[in-house]
């Protein structure tokens, strides 16, 4: 659920999958550390610390501004 499947995924399926993953992240005691790690290594895939790829990219842009 934290990473896209190997087969085709419809947009609605991706949104639902990401929503479920983010719900888990919301109650995770190490989500901040997880997000920091993903941002530090510039992880290009998956949900990390409650953010998807595009959201992490925006976070990086905001931090560098």
C-alpha positions, 0 to 999 in steps of 0.5 A: 500500500505504501508503493504502487503495484507492478501492474497498472493502477487507475487514478482512483485506486492510487488515491485510495491506496495512498489514503490508506497508507497515509492513515497508517502514517498518521498514527505512526510514532516514527513518521517524522523520522521516516519523512526526514529519511525519505527527504534526505535520500530524495526517495523518488517512490512511495509514501514516506512519513505521510507524504507521496512523491509530489508532496515531498518534492513540494516540501523540498522546494519550500525548504530551499526557498 
